[in-house]
Amino acid sequence: MQYSNILVKLSGEALAGDKSLGFDNEIISGVIKQLTTLVNDGFLVSVVIGGGNFWRGRTSGDMDRTTADQIGMLATVMNALYVSDFTKTYNVQSVVMTPFPVGTMTEVFNKDKAIDYLKSGKIVFFAGGTGHPYFSTDSGAALKGCEIGADVLLFAKNIDGVYDSDPRTNKDAIKFEKISCETILEKDLKPVDLSCVVLCKDNKLPIIVFDLNAENGIIKVANGENIGTKIIV
């Protein structure tokens, strides 16, 4: 086992599959099956989910950015509540924690409680981003990863790694097996938000970007298999 405490960042768009909006239950079930397998194998597993299958604040047009980002935070709460419910199917408990109160539906984040939940074999979903506008869920994942002492951030995306250009528009794009935070910042590559890269660099928290649709990809990456791209800190 290369890692023991992992934080998985899932994009909302990836969970929607071909639908673009809402949820693809087959994809979600596949993700949860992998996460619960890791829990049963002794990993500490936490999750951050984006809100892009419902709302992306940065693409909200002329709306006030603060309001748009607040809507995005609530979208991530809906996603976490929905996806966390799937853990019951595999007899693993889960908890949704947010940086702000959401009635009785979530718990307000507390670092020590979160770590206790993880050590007791629960999957912890961190929703609501950082709780502040102008910060993405990528940054929220990096922040939570640092706070709970994660060994690695696993970014499960709709692309199989980090490229020097967009492979969807450039057939000659080159994929990196490994790349440093400094190179990402210098080349402005943005496989994840740059504020996330800076925070991980400063706190020595490695990132691995890989394809969510790769068979057992989360399990393979958590166990140290060389798929995707490792962002070295």
TAJOPE-V976391 format. One record per residue. N is the residue number from 1. PSI is psi in degrees with one decimal (* if undefined). Layout:
# TAJOPE-V976391
N & PSI
N & PSI
This chain:
# TAJOPE-V976391
1 & 116.0
2 & -36.3
3 & 153.6
4 & -27.2
5 & 103.4
6 & 144.8
7 & 121.2
8 & 125.2
9 & 118.4
10 & 136.4
11 & 143.9
12 & -38.4
13 & -37.8
14 & -35.2
15 & -18.0
16 & -17.5
17 & -138.9
18 & -9.7
19 & -22.1
20 & -39.9
21 & 154.6
22 & -145.6
23 & 144.2
24 & 104.5
25 & -28.7
26 & -42.8
27 & -45.9
28 & -43.4
29 & -39.4
30 & -39.5
31 & -48.6
32 & -36.7
33 & -42.3
34 & -43.9
35 & -42.3
36 & -32.7
37 & -42.8
38 & -41.6
39 & -45.5
40 & -21.4
41 & 1.2
42 & 3.9
43 & 150.2
44 & 123.9
45 & 122.9
46 & 161.4
47 & 139.6
48 & 131.5
49 & 134.6
50 & 179.6
51 & 13.4
52 & -16.5
53 & -8.0
54 & -45.4
55 & 136.3
56 & 115.0
57 & -36.1
58 & -14.3
59 & 27.3
60 & 11.6
61 & -130.4
62 & 3.2
63 & 148.3
64 & 129.3
65 & -39.5
66 & -46.0
67 & -42.7
68 & -42.5
69 & -33.7
70 & -39.6
71 & -41.4
72 & -39.9
73 & -42.4
74 & -33.0
75 & -39.1
76 & -31.5
77 & -44.9
78 & -43.8
79 & -45.2
80 & -41.3
81 & -41.8
82 & -51.2
83 & -37.9
84 & -28.1
85 & -23.7
86 & -20.2
87 & -25.9
88 & -32.6
89 & -29.8
90 & 18.5
91 & 36.5
92 & 134.2
93 & 154.7
94 & 160.3
95 & 138.4
96 & 124.2
97 & 140.8
98 & 156.9
99 & -0.7
100 & 155.3
101 & 137.6
102 & 65.3
103 & -135.0
104 & 8.9
105 & -28.2
106 & 170.8
107 & 142.9
108 & 134.1
109 & 132.7
110 & 123.0
111 & -48.3
112 & -40.7
113 & -40.2
114 & -45.2
115 & -38.9
116 & -43.0
117 & -45.1
118 & -43.0
119 & -22.5
120 & 2.1
121 & 14.2
122 & 149.1
123 & 129.1
124 & 123.1
125 & 121.1
126 & 112.1
127 & 167.7
128 & 9.9
129 & -140.3
130 & -9.9
131 & 1.3
132 & 148.4
133 & 166.6
134 & 6.5
135 & 132.4
136 & 171.6
137 & -23.4
138 & -46.6
139 & -38.2
140 & -39.4
141 & -43.0
142 & -42.4
143 & -48.3
144 & -37.3
145 & -42.1
146 & -42.6
147 & -38.9
148 & 2.6
149 & 36.0
150 & 149.8
151 & -25.9
152 & 150.6
153 & 126.0
154 & 110.5
155 & 101.6
156 & 113.9
157 & -177.6
158 & 21.3
159 & 150.0
160 & 15.5
161 & -164.0
162 & 130.3
163 & 162.6
164 & -12.0
165 & 175.2
166 & 113.3
167 & -14.7
168 & -21.7
169 & -12.9
170 & 104.1
171 & -15.8
172 & 11.3
173 & 141.1
174 & 128.4
175 & 138.4
176 & 136.9
177 & -40.6
178 & 148.9
179 & 144.2
180 & 157.0
181 & -38.7
182 & -41.4
183 & -41.1
184 & -43.7
185 & -41.3
186 & -41.8
187 & -4.0
188 & 48.8
189 & -37.0
190 & 48.0
191 & -27.8
192 & 168.6
193 & 140.1
194 & -31.1
195 & -32.9
196 & -44.4
197 & -44.4
198 & -45.3
199 & -42.2
200 & -39.9
201 & -47.4
202 & -25.9
203 & 13.2
204 & 43.7
205 & 106.8
206 & 154.9
207 & 139.8
208 & 125.8
209 & 126.1
210 & 173.0
211 & 120.8
212 & -30.9
213 & -1.9
214 & 137.2
215 & 121.6
216 & 34.0
217 & -41.9
218 & -43.9
219 & -43.8
220 & -46.9
221 & -42.5
222 & -31.9
223 & 8.8
224 & 7.2
225 & 145.8
226 & 79.1
227 & 159.9
228 & -153.4
229 & 131.1
230 & 125.4
231 & 112.0
232 & 135.5
233 & *
